[in-house]
Amino acid sequence: MALLHQLRNLLLPSICILMVFTGCKKADKTSQYTIGFSQCVGSDLWRRNMLDEMKMELSLHPDARFIYADADNSSKKQIEQVKQMLNEGIDLLIISPNEAQPLTGIVEQTYNKGIPVIVIDRKTSSDLYTAYVGADNYQIGKMAGEYVGSNLKGTGNIVEVMGLPGSSPAIERHRGFSDALAKFNNIHIKAQVYGDWLKDHAQKQLYQVQPDLKNADALFAHNDVMAGASREVLNNLHLNHHVKVLGVDAMPGAGGGLQMVASKTIDASLVYPTGGKEAITTAFRILNKEAFAKENILQSLVIDSTNVQLMKMQWNKINSQQKDIERQQSLLKEQRQVYNSQELVLNIIVITLVLAIIFGGLAFYWLMENRKINKSLEVKNNEILLQRNQLMEMSARAEVATEAKLNFFTNISHEFRTPLTLILSPVEDMMKNEKLNIIAGKNLKLIHKNTFRLLRLVNQLIDYRKIEYDKQQINAAPGNLVTFVTDIMDSFQHNARKRNISLSLTSAEKKITVWFDANMLDKVFFNLLSNALKFTKDNGRIQVTFTKNIENVEIAIQDNGIGMEPGEAEHVFDQFYQADNGNAKGSGLGLSLSKEIVLLHHGNIKVSSKKWQGTIFTITLPLGNPYNYSTNQPGKVVNTAAIDERSRIYTTDLEQGEIKTDTTPLSSPKEQSILIIEDNADLLTYLSDKLGIDYEVFTADNGVQGLTEAFEKVPDLIISDVVLPGMSGKAITENLKTDIRTSHIPVILLTAQASIEHQIDGIGSMADVYMVKPFNYDQLLATVKNLIKNRVILKEHFTSDVSHGKIPASKSLDKKFLNDFAGIVEQNLANENFNVDDICKTIGISRVQLYRKVKALLGCSITDYILTRRLKKARYLLTHEGYSISEITYMVGFASPNYFSTVFKAQYNCTPSEFKRKQAL
């Protein structure tokens, strides 16, 4: 970070200098616009003058891009040119349309795209354009008519040579000319021809009206080109001496109208401004978002022998100024190129200087940093050496401590076997005593079964320690693996037959010789077969299949039990991993230990499983002698008795309690009920038997089933383990306490998690009591009785206060339920058809749950409560209000006064009339 700050401080002045030199030019630069101009009408001279005017004005905007196209009097060609300009991305279009109607469509299309359109000289048939620049053709025609009328002194004949048929200038000029001549009654237009703005066309048409020309006193042509052509025709017909010729345009330059007037080829011409300068000026006003006029009408003037010389002088002066401007622009362009070259050289010099300063600063900075780094590395190196020495000392002490812990672990695990033996032997002796077996046989079997379970866990811990830390070597010898596995399976046949599970072995060969350690490999098959029996339902199937290959033998143990999810199967051989497989629980060491034993035999074990379809464990063991033992070592005889003895550790845990047949007479129904949720079958049976003496007991062996039972049965109390399949006891408690149907039920949590943090967490989940295993049954029973007794006291308190509208409930949900319940009943007391179903729909719970909830909180049925509330309200109305008994009958929801009187008398030992008289006295 410090390096970045240093680099920024060095670069900041350089960046500022670069911005000064490179940014100035950019600041002066204006936005570039692209302007397209399509020209189609007028004579070559007139078009050239318009274009010159535009270029003259554009010289003031050197950054603008100008696209010019001449359609040569073709409307179709002009449309294509405009489309090409649109494709090139113009910002504004200037168009001089050849004809109004054909060009209207492309002008509207351009305007609708958002591109400004300036129509010059003549308009289209639509108002969809941005601005119009041009002379008023009607006014020009009118000026021509007034000029001719004045010169002829009100008497004479006229021939009119018009432009292109359909073009707006020709139409408007003719209309203005006719309107002006209307003032002169003795002036007549003898002939009208269309010259299409062109010399040849005009001459051709005039020759067709020769008689009219002979009688003509004046000729008006709509442009100077046709006016000059008319003079040639008159000269050819020798009529030049008396016919005055008037044209329109008055363009300067060779062949222009000014020259014709000066040389007396024509008598006069009206100035028709091209509008080029005005079009460009308007264009930049539009592009720069400045104010502009939509209609820009240019003024006209009659040029004749009286003012033609003055106009020529002005034009020559303007032309000279334009040439000066062009020359100055050329000089400015040369100066700009010199400036750009000098600026480039200066920028290169400045950048080079800045880079030299930067690199010099960086070199100095890195030199200083390198010295600091070297010093820091030297300090760190000394620290690392010191830490390495400390770690070596700590590692030596840790090895000593670890060895001491492992020795303690091994010794204490062995010490466990002695007290377990002293427990197991006396219990087995007592189980042989018939008198003791009658009195406490069930409890003795429970002790016996769990002693073997604890012994199996101790053995697994010792074996795991030997393999994991002592690197135990196996004592392998050749033996018949088929016979060995058959003997192990025989130990489980009794348990399989009791549950009608088919336990069978399939092998193509009766004898398959494999080198193995019988005292270790049997633990693998004990684990796999006991697991298969645990997770296979009654009437299931377990199949052991041998497959001998060239180099090895595969033993597949397949069941059709509950199976595993892919995620569970992936971790099944991990140390201390326990899959969520229902009621069967273990230490998480059995399969991990089995895998280590198989690996010691140079074999492999794998699993494949599908949920609810079954599991296959496949063990692969090598054939031949994979050890460095003598090949002359005799085969090992399998000791069947030893296998039977070792199998007891696994088979005892599979024993299921016999179904108890109760031959005693049926006892009276229990007043209170308890739901027990426990995944350990022995503990669940034990608590059910003990608590079943005084209470009706419901059971569940997983969290999801337990929550369902709680909602369906609504018991008076719930006892739950904390660690459960499907849903934890804490989650169950939170669901129950936040649901209006079960929020009143006390919950006792049983758990082996004994830390203060776990107990606080349990109480935080809204449990009423948190008891740690192992617990004292008498303490549990006293707690159960105390919680149920407290609920009875609260019930009586609720019942006594519910009629007053204030319910001091111990839990907010219970209070809300009772308030809602009492409010619904109060609002419907006058409704004689009001029933329990109406309350269920309003509150949103089932009929059974409502009955149980009200019974638990109020100690009475819903019908009794409604009847009591109606009678209490009737009693209040009889005492404090002046209603008749018939009115009160219907106000409290009774169908008839007779039925009301009967029920009231049964409750208060007097009729409503007698009660009202007593209150009056």
Buried (B, 14 or more C-beta within 10 A) or exposed (E): EEEEEBBEEBBEEBEEBBEEBEEEEEEEEEEEBBBBBBBBBBBEBBBBBBBBBBBBBBBEBEEBBBBBBBBEBBBEBBBBBBEBBBEEEBBBBBBBBBBBEBBBEBBBBBBEEEBBBBBBBBBBBBEBBBBBBBBBBBBBBBBBBBBBBEBBEEEBBBBBBBBBEEBBBBBBBBBBBBBBBEEBEEBEBBBBBBBBBBBEBBBBBBEEBEEBBEBBBBBBBBBBBBBBBBBBBBEEBEBEEEBBBBBBBBBBBEBBBBBBBBEEBBBBBBBBBBBBBBBBBBBBBBBEEEEBEEEBBBEBEBBBEEEBEEBBEEBEEEEEEBEEEEEEEEEEEEEEEEEEEEBEEEBEEBBEEBEEBBEEBBEEBEEEBEEEEEEEEEEEEEEEEEEEEEEEEEEEEEEEEEEEEBEEBBEEBEEBBEEBEEBBEEBEEBBEEEEBBEEBBBBBBBBBBBBBBBBBBBBBBBBBBBBBEEEBEBEBBBBBBBBBBBBBBBBBEEBBEEBEBEBEBEBEEEEBBBBBBBBBBBBBBBBBBBBBBBBBEEEBBBBBBBBBEEEBBBBBBBBBBBBBEEEBBEEBBEBEBBBEBBBBBBBBBBBBBBBBBBEBBBBBBEBBBEEEEBBBBBBBBBBEBBBEEEEEEEEBEBEBEEBBEBBBBBBBBBBEEEEEEEEEEEEEEBEBBBBBBBBBBBBBBBBBEBBBEBBBBBBBBBBEBBBEBBBBBBBBBBBBBBBBBBBBBBBBBBBBBEBBBBBBBBBBBBBEBEEEEBBEBBBEBBBBBBBBEEEEEEEBBEBBBEBBEEBBEBBEBBBEBBBEEEBEBEEEBBBBBBBBBBEBBEEBBEEBEBEBEBBBEBBEBEEEBBBBBBBBBBBBEBEEBBBBBBBBBBBEBBEEEEBEBEEBBBBBBBEEBEEBBEBBBEBBEBBBEBBBEEEEE
